[in-house]
Amino acid sequence: MRAVIDAVGPFTLCLERDRFGMLVRSIISQQISTSAARSIRRRLHELAGPESVTPAWLSDLTVDQLRSVGLSPQKANYIADLARKVSDGTVELRQIGRLSDERIVTHLTQVKGIGRWTAQMFLIFSLGRLDVFPHDDLGVRTAIRNRYGLADLPDKQTAITIAAPWRPFASVASWYCWRTLDLDRKTEMVTRGYPT
């Protein structure tokens, strides 16, 4: 990791303070390209107009209205469930930071469409928890394979074993893993003669 830190530079994670908005974006982004997710988010904000994308506003929308911005029926239902559970207090986002990491994962995964990975991203990027290791994350697994010279992507146990020395800063190490993928892409572009 020392070589990775030297190559990437200082840790500069910026936290997402809009906790509800982050969860909405996470659901939208599941299993689609970044550009498609960005387009859906833009249309959702256009639909909201001067209102913002809040639990109350989303709770008033029908699934068909949510689908009109490009959401699949499943994701429209997930976002409606999130809005409903935040509105009725089942999921309490204001006080959630007082809970342990595992209790937050349990709390958030009550919402349809929010699994462990999404909850871990919330812990890292919204709450700034420093010791979260998202062992299922494809980017982290790819970076581990590349940096540790593995033939294949590591399975869960291999990834956890490799990441054990990263504790109590597994989130920071994971952030560096993601940044190394950016470095790898830039190196590949330069090698192919493309400007970066």
C-alpha positions as a Markdown table, in Angstrom:
| # | Residue | x | y | z |
|---|---|---|---|---|
| 1 | Met | 0.0 | 0.0 | 0.0 |
| 2 | Arg | 2.9 | 2.4 | 0.6 |
| 3 | Ala | 3.7 | 2.4 | -3.2 |
| 4 | Val | 0.0 | 3.0 | -3.9 |
| 5 | Ile | -0.2 | 5.9 | -1.5 |
| 6 | Asp | 3.0 | 7.4 | -3.0 |
| 7 | Ala | 1.6 | 7.1 | -6.5 |
| 8 | Val | -1.9 | 8.4 | -5.7 |
| 9 | Gly | -1.0 | 11.2 | -3.2 |
| 10 | Pro | -2.9 | 12.4 | -0.1 |
| 11 | Phe | -6.3 | 10.9 | 0.9 |
| 12 | Thr | -8.9 | 13.4 | -0.2 |
| 13 | Leu | -12.3 | 11.8 | 0.4 |
| 14 | Cys | -15.1 | 14.4 | 0.3 |
| 15 | Leu | -18.2 | 13.4 | 2.3 |
| 16 | Glu | -21.7 | 13.5 | 0.8 |
| 17 | Arg | -23.8 | 15.4 | 3.4 |
| 18 | Asp | -27.1 | 14.7 | 1.7 |
| 19 | Arg | -27.7 | 11.3 | 3.2 |
| 20 | Phe | -31.1 | 10.7 | 1.5 |
| 21 | Gly | -29.8 | 11.9 | -1.9 |
| 22 | Met | -26.8 | 9.6 | -1.7 |
| 23 | Leu | -29.1 | 6.6 | -1.1 |
| 24 | Val | -31.3 | 7.6 | -4.0 |
| 25 | Arg | -28.3 | 8.0 | -6.3 |
| 26 | Ser | -27.0 | 4.6 | -5.1 |
| 27 | Ile | -30.2 | 2.9 | -6.1 |
| 28 | Ile | -30.3 | 4.6 | -9.4 |
| 29 | Ser | -26.7 | 3.7 | -10.2 |
| 30 | Gln | -27.1 | -0.1 | -9.5 |
| 31 | Gln | -26.0 | -2.2 | -12.5 |
| 32 | Ile | -26.1 | 0.6 | -15.1 |
| 33 | Ser | -23.5 | 2.8 | -16.7 |
| 34 | Thr | -22.4 | 6.0 | -15.1 |
| 35 | Ser | -23.7 | 8.1 | -18.0 |
| 36 | Ala | -27.1 | 6.3 | -17.8 |
| 37 | Ala | -27.3 | 6.9 | -14.1 |
| 38 | Arg | -26.3 | 10.6 | -14.5 |
| 39 | Ser | -29.1 | 11.0 | -17.2 |
| 40 | Ile | -31.7 | 9.5 | -14.9 |
| 41 | Arg | -30.6 | 11.7 | -12.0 |
| 42 | Arg | -30.8 | 14.8 | -14.2 |
| 43 | Arg | -34.4 | 13.9 | -15.3 |
| 44 | Leu | -35.4 | 13.2 | -11.7 |
| 45 | His | -34.2 | 16.7 | -10.7 |
| 46 | Glu | -35.9 | 18.3 | -13.6 |
| 47 | Leu | -39.2 | 16.5 | -12.6 |
| 48 | Ala | -38.7 | 17.9 | -9.1 |
| 49 | Gly | -38.3 | 21.4 | -10.4 |
| 50 | Pro | -37.9 | 24.0 | -7.6 |
| 51 | Glu | -38.8 | 21.3 | -5.1 |
| 52 | Ser | -35.8 | 19.1 | -4.3 |
| 53 | Val | -35.6 | 15.4 | -4.3 |
| 54 | Thr | -36.8 | 14.8 | -0.8 |
| 55 | Pro | -38.5 | 11.9 | 0.9 |
| 56 | Ala | -41.8 | 13.8 | 1.1 |
| 57 | Trp | -41.7 | 14.8 | -2.6 |
| 58 | Leu | -40.8 | 11.3 | -3.7 |
| 59 | Ser | -43.5 | 9.8 | -1.5 |
| 60 | Asp | -46.1 | 11.8 | -3.5 |
| 61 | Leu | -45.0 | 10.3 | -6.8 |
| 62 | Thr | -46.5 | 7.2 | -8.4 |
| 63 | Val | -44.3 | 4.4 | -9.7 |
| 64 | Asp | -45.3 | 5.5 | -13.2 |
| 65 | Gln | -44.1 | 9.0 | -12.5 |
| 66 | Leu | -40.8 | 7.6 | -11.2 |
| 67 | Arg | -40.5 | 5.4 | -14.3 |
| 68 | Ser | -41.0 | 8.4 | -16.6 |
| 69 | Val | -37.4 | 9.5 | -15.7 |
| 70 | Gly | -36.0 | 6.2 | -17.0 |
| 71 | Leu | -36.1 | 4.1 | -13.8 |
| 72 | Ser | -36.9 | 0.4 | -14.2 |
| 73 | Pro | -40.1 | -0.8 | -12.4 |
| 74 | Gln | -37.9 | -2.5 | -9.8 |
| 75 | Lys | -35.8 | 0.6 | -9.1 |
| 76 | Ala | -38.9 | 2.9 | -9.0 |
| 77 | Asn | -40.3 | 0.6 | -6.3 |
| 78 | Tyr | -37.0 | 0.6 | -4.4 |
| 79 | Ile | -36.9 | 4.5 | -4.4 |
| 80 | Ala | -40.6 | 4.6 | -3.4 |
| 81 | Asp | -39.8 | 2.2 | -0.5 |
| 82 | Leu | -36.9 | 4.3 | 0.6 |
| 83 | Ala | -38.9 | 7.5 | 0.5 |
| 84 | Arg | -41.8 | 5.9 | 2.4 |
| 85 | Lys | -39.5 | 4.4 | 5.1 |
| 86 | Val | -37.6 | 7.7 | 5.6 |
| 87 | Ser | -40.9 | 9.7 | 5.7 |
| 88 | Asp | -42.5 | 7.4 | 8.3 |
| 89 | Gly | -39.4 | 7.2 | 10.5 |
| 90 | Thr | -38.6 | 3.5 | 9.8 |
| 91 | Val | -35.2 | 4.6 | 8.5 |
| 92 | Glu | -33.9 | 7.6 | 10.6 |
| 93 | Leu | -31.2 | 9.3 | 8.7 |
| 94 | Arg | -30.6 | 12.2 | 11.0 |
| 95 | Gln | -29.6 | 10.0 | 14.0 |
| 96 | Ile | -28.1 | 7.1 | 12.0 |
| 97 | Gly | -24.5 | 8.2 | 12.6 |
| 98 | Arg | -24.9 | 7.4 | 16.3 |
| 99 | Leu | -25.2 | 3.7 | 15.5 |
| 100 | Ser | -22.4 | 1.1 | 15.0 |
| 101 | Asp | -21.4 | 0.2 | 11.5 |
| 102 | Glu | -23.2 | -3.2 | 11.7 |
| 103 | Arg | -26.4 | -1.6 | 13.1 |
| 104 | Ile | -26.4 | 0.9 | 10.3 |
| 105 | Val | -26.1 | -1.9 | 7.7 |
| 106 | Thr | -29.0 | -3.7 | 9.4 |
| 107 | His | -31.0 | -0.4 | 9.5 |
| 108 | Leu | -30.5 | 0.5 | 5.9 |
| 109 | Thr | -31.0 | -3.0 | 4.5 |
| 110 | Gln | -34.6 | -2.8 | 5.6 |
| 111 | Val | -35.2 | -0.8 | 2.4 |
| 112 | Lys | -35.8 | -2.8 | -0.7 |
| 113 | Gly | -32.9 | -2.4 | -3.1 |
| 114 | Ile | -30.3 | -1.5 | -0.4 |
| 115 | Gly | -28.0 | -4.3 | 0.3 |
| 116 | Arg | -24.8 | -4.6 | 2.3 |
| 117 | Trp | -22.6 | -3.0 | -0.5 |
| 118 | Thr | -24.8 | 0.1 | -0.7 |
| 119 | Ala | -24.9 | 0.4 | 3.1 |
| 120 | Gln | -21.1 | 0.2 | 3.2 |
| 121 | Met | -20.8 | 2.9 | 0.5 |
| 122 | Phe | -23.0 | 5.0 | 2.8 |
| 123 | Leu | -20.8 | 4.3 | 5.7 |
| 124 | Ile | -17.7 | 5.4 | 3.8 |
| 125 | Phe | -18.9 | 8.3 | 1.6 |
| 126 | Ser | -21.7 | 9.8 | 3.7 |
| 127 | Leu | -20.6 | 9.1 | 7.3 |
| 128 | Gly | -16.9 | 9.0 | 6.8 |
| 129 | Arg | -16.4 | 5.8 | 8.7 |
| 130 | Leu | -12.7 | 4.9 | 8.4 |
| 131 | Asp | -12.7 | 1.1 | 8.9 |
| 132 | Val | -15.2 | -0.3 | 6.4 |
| 133 | Phe | -13.9 | -3.0 | 4.0 |
| 134 | Pro | -16.3 | -3.6 | 1.0 |
| 135 | His | -14.9 | -7.0 | 0.1 |
| 136 | Asp | -17.6 | -7.5 | -2.6 |
| 137 | Asp | -16.8 | -4.3 | -4.4 |
| 138 | Leu | -15.5 | -5.1 | -7.9 |
| 139 | Gly | -13.2 | -2.1 | -8.0 |
| 140 | Val | -11.5 | -3.1 | -4.7 |
| 141 | Arg | -11.2 | -6.7 | -5.8 |
| 142 | Thr | -9.7 | -5.7 | -9.2 |
| 143 | Ala | -7.2 | -3.4 | -7.5 |
| 144 | Ile | -6.2 | -6.2 | -5.0 |
| 145 | Arg | -5.8 | -8.6 | -8.0 |
| 146 | Asn | -3.6 | -6.1 | -9.8 |
| 147 | Arg | -1.5 | -4.9 | -6.9 |
| 148 | Tyr | -1.0 | -8.3 | -5.3 |
| 149 | Gly | -0.3 | -10.1 | -8.6 |
| 150 | Leu | -3.2 | -12.5 | -8.3 |
| 151 | Ala | -4.3 | -14.5 | -11.4 |
| 152 | Asp | -8.0 | -14.0 | -10.7 |
| 153 | Leu | -10.2 | -11.7 | -8.6 |
| 154 | Pro | -9.8 | -12.6 | -5.0 |
| 155 | Asp | -12.7 | -14.4 | -3.3 |
| 156 | Lys | -14.1 | -13.0 | 0.0 |
| 157 | Gln | -11.7 | -14.8 | 2.3 |
| 158 | Thr | -8.6 | -13.9 | 0.3 |
| 159 | Ala | -9.7 | -10.3 | 0.1 |
| 160 | Ile | -10.3 | -10.1 | 3.8 |
| 161 | Thr | -6.9 | -11.8 | 4.6 |
| 162 | Ile | -5.1 | -9.3 | 2.3 |
| 163 | Ala | -7.0 | -6.4 | 3.9 |
| 164 | Ala | -6.4 | -7.4 | 7.5 |
| 165 | Pro | -3.3 | -5.2 | 7.9 |
| 166 | Trp | -5.3 | -2.2 | 6.6 |
| 167 | Arg | -7.4 | -2.1 | 9.8 |
| 168 | Pro | -8.4 | 0.2 | 11.4 |
| 169 | Phe | -8.3 | 2.2 | 8.2 |
| 170 | Ala | -9.8 | -0.2 | 5.7 |
| 171 | Ser | -12.0 | 2.6 | 4.2 |
| 172 | Val | -8.9 | 4.6 | 3.4 |
| 173 | Ala | -7.1 | 1.7 | 1.9 |
| 174 | Ser | -10.3 | 0.9 | -0.2 |
| 175 | Trp | -10.3 | 4.5 | -1.4 |
| 176 | Tyr | -6.7 | 4.1 | -2.5 |
| 177 | Cys | -7.7 | 0.9 | -4.3 |
| 178 | Trp | -10.3 | 2.8 | -6.3 |
| 179 | Arg | -7.8 | 5.5 | -7.1 |
| 180 | Thr | -5.2 | 3.0 | -8.4 |
| 181 | Leu | -7.8 | 1.9 | -11.0 |
| 182 | Asp | -7.9 | 5.6 | -12.2 |
| 183 | Leu | -4.1 | 5.5 | -12.4 |
| 184 | Asp | -4.2 | 2.2 | -14.4 |
| 185 | Arg | -6.6 | 3.7 | -16.9 |
| 186 | Lys | -4.4 | 6.8 | -17.4 |
| 187 | Thr | -1.3 | 4.6 | -17.9 |
| 188 | Glu | -3.2 | 2.5 | -20.4 |
| 189 | Met | -4.3 | 5.6 | -22.3 |
| 190 | Val | -0.8 | 7.0 | -22.4 |
| 191 | Thr | 0.6 | 3.6 | -23.5 |
| 192 | Arg | -1.9 | 3.6 | -26.4 |
| 193 | Gly | -1.0 | 7.1 | -27.4 |
| 194 | Tyr | -4.2 | 8.8 | -26.2 |
| 195 | Pro | -4.0 | 12.2 | -24.4 |
| 196 | Thr | -5.1 | 12.1 | -20.7 |
